[in-house]
Amino acid sequence: MVDLARRGFFRGRPRPRAEIRPPWALAEAAFVDACTRCDDCRTACPQGIVVAGDGGYPTIDFQRGECTFCGDCARACTSGALRHDDAVSPWSIRARIGDACLAAQGVECRACGDHCDTRAIRFTPRLGGPALPAIDDDLCTGCGACVAPCPSAAIALR
C-alpha cells in the first residue's frame, strides 16, 4: 500500500518526480519546499529552457536549447529555491551517451561534438566503423548543448 502522507499527498503541494532543476537549485526536497512556482525563473531565462515541469515546478528542457549559466533564473528567484553563487558549481549533471548513438550503430555522426563548446565530447577512432563519442566529465559542464542536435536522442543529462 502506498504511504500517501510520506509521498507529500497531504502537504498541499504535489511531490514532483526527479527532474533537472535550474542551475544553483537547492537539494530536491529543500527546493520543492522553497519553490513557490511563481514562474519568475522561467520568465528570466533568456534561452527559454526553464519550463514548468510536474506540479508546476521549474525544470530544464534541453530540447529547447542549452544553459549558458548566465544566472538570470537564480537572480530572479525571490523564494530562495535557486541561489546563484559564482563560487559554487551550478549543478553536477553531466551528459551521457546511450546505446541509440548513431556512431555506435555504424553511422558517421558528430553532431554532439560539433555543438560542444567546451570540447568535452571527443571521438575515438575505431577499426571498421565510425569514431565513437566519449565524454570527458572534467570538461563537461552539463550545459545540454549536445542534447537537441542529437538525431537519435541518444544523449541525456544525469
C-alpha positions as CSV (number, residue, x, y, z in Angstrom):
1,M,0.0,0.0,0.0
2,V,1.3,3.5,-0.8
3,D,2.0,5.7,2.1
4,L,0.3,8.9,0.9
5,A,1.5,11.1,3.8
6,R,5.1,10.2,3.1
7,R,4.8,11.0,-0.6
8,G,3.6,14.5,0.2
9,F,0.0,13.9,-0.7
10,F,-1.4,15.6,2.4
11,R,1.0,18.5,2.5
12,G,-0.8,20.7,0.0
13,R,2.0,20.5,-2.6
14,P,2.5,17.7,-5.1
15,R,5.8,16.0,-4.9
16,P,7.2,16.0,-8.5
17,R,9.4,13.3,-9.8
18,A,13.1,14.0,-10.1
19,E,13.8,16.4,-12.9
20,I,16.7,18.6,-13.8
21,R,16.2,21.8,-11.9
22,P,17.5,25.2,-12.9
23,P,21.2,25.9,-12.1
24,W,22.0,26.6,-8.4
25,A,18.9,24.9,-7.2
26,L,18.7,23.7,-3.6
27,A,18.7,19.9,-3.0
28,E,15.4,18.5,-4.3
29,A,13.5,18.3,-1.0
30,A,14.6,21.8,0.0
31,F,13.9,23.1,-3.5
32,V,10.3,21.7,-3.5
33,D,9.7,23.2,-0.1
34,A,11.1,26.6,-1.0
35,C,9.8,27.0,-4.6
36,T,6.6,28.9,-4.9
37,R,6.1,28.1,-8.6
38,C,5.9,31.8,-9.3
39,D,7.5,31.5,-12.8
40,D,10.0,34.3,-12.3
41,C,12.8,31.9,-13.2
42,R,11.0,30.9,-16.4
43,T,10.4,34.5,-17.4
44,A,14.0,35.5,-16.7
45,C,15.7,32.7,-18.7
46,P,16.9,34.3,-21.9
47,Q,17.4,30.8,-23.5
48,G,13.8,29.8,-22.8
49,I,14.9,26.4,-21.4
50,V,13.3,26.8,-18.0
51,V,9.8,25.3,-18.3
52,A,7.0,24.2,-16.0
53,G,7.5,20.5,-15.0
54,D,5.5,18.2,-12.8
55,G,3.3,20.2,-10.4
56,G,4.4,23.5,-12.0
57,Y,7.9,23.3,-10.6
58,P,10.6,24.7,-12.9
59,T,12.7,22.2,-14.8
60,I,15.1,22.4,-17.7
61,D,14.2,21.3,-21.2
62,F,17.4,20.9,-23.2
63,Q,15.4,20.2,-26.4
64,R,14.8,24.0,-26.4
65,G,18.5,24.8,-26.2
66,E,21.4,25.0,-23.8
67,C,22.1,26.6,-20.5
68,T,24.6,29.4,-20.6
69,F,24.8,29.7,-16.8
70,C,24.0,33.4,-17.0
71,G,22.4,33.2,-13.6
72,D,19.3,35.2,-14.5
73,C,17.0,32.5,-13.3
74,A,18.6,32.3,-9.9
75,R,18.8,36.1,-9.5
76,A,15.1,36.3,-10.3
77,C,14.2,33.7,-7.6
78,T,12.9,35.5,-4.6
79,S,11.9,32.4,-2.7
80,G,15.5,31.2,-2.3
81,A,14.9,27.9,-4.1
82,L,17.7,29.0,-6.5
83,R,20.8,30.6,-5.0
84,H,23.3,32.0,-7.5
85,D,26.8,31.8,-6.3
86,D,29.8,32.0,-8.7
87,A,31.9,30.1,-6.2
88,V,29.6,27.1,-6.4
89,S,29.1,24.8,-9.4
90,P,25.6,25.4,-10.9
91,W,24.9,21.7,-10.9
92,S,26.6,18.3,-11.0
93,I,24.8,16.8,-14.0
94,R,26.8,15.6,-17.0
95,A,26.0,14.3,-20.4
96,R,25.7,10.6,-21.0
97,I,25.6,8.9,-24.4
98,G,23.3,5.9,-24.7
99,D,23.0,2.9,-27.0
100,A,20.9,4.7,-29.6
101,C,24.0,6.7,-30.7
102,L,24.3,6.5,-34.4
103,A,28.1,6.1,-34.3
104,A,27.6,3.0,-32.1
105,Q,25.3,1.7,-34.8
106,G,27.9,2.2,-37.5
107,V,26.7,5.5,-38.9
108,E,29.0,8.5,-39.0
109,C,27.7,11.3,-36.8
110,R,29.4,14.0,-34.9
111,A,26.5,16.4,-34.2
112,C,27.0,16.3,-30.4
113,G,30.7,17.1,-30.7
114,D,30.1,19.9,-33.2
115,H,27.9,21.7,-30.6
116,C,30.1,21.2,-27.5
117,D,31.8,24.5,-26.9
118,T,34.0,23.0,-24.1
119,R,35.1,20.2,-26.3
120,A,34.1,17.7,-23.7
121,I,33.0,15.2,-26.4
122,R,35.9,13.6,-28.2
123,F,35.8,11.0,-30.9
124,T,37.8,7.9,-30.6
125,P,38.8,6.2,-33.9
126,R,38.0,2.5,-34.3
127,L,38.6,0.0,-37.0
128,G,35.7,-1.0,-39.2
129,G,33.4,1.8,-38.2
130,P,33.0,5.5,-37.4
131,A,34.7,7.1,-34.5
132,L,32.8,6.8,-31.2
133,P,32.0,9.7,-29.0
134,A,33.3,9.8,-25.4
135,I,32.6,12.4,-22.8
136,D,35.3,13.9,-20.6
137,D,33.4,14.5,-17.3
138,D,36.1,17.0,-16.3
139,L,35.3,19.2,-19.3
140,C,31.5,18.6,-19.4
141,T,29.5,21.4,-17.8
142,G,26.1,19.8,-18.2
143,C,25.0,22.7,-20.4
144,G,23.0,20.5,-22.6
145,A,24.2,21.9,-25.9
146,C,24.6,18.4,-27.3
147,V,21.1,17.2,-26.5
148,A,18.9,18.8,-29.1
149,P,21.2,18.3,-32.1
150,C,21.5,14.5,-31.5
151,P,19.4,13.0,-34.3
152,S,18.8,9.8,-32.4
153,A,18.0,11.3,-28.9
154,A,20.9,9.3,-27.5
155,I,22.2,11.9,-25.1
156,A,20.7,12.5,-21.7
157,L,22.0,14.6,-18.8
158,R,22.1,13.0,-15.3
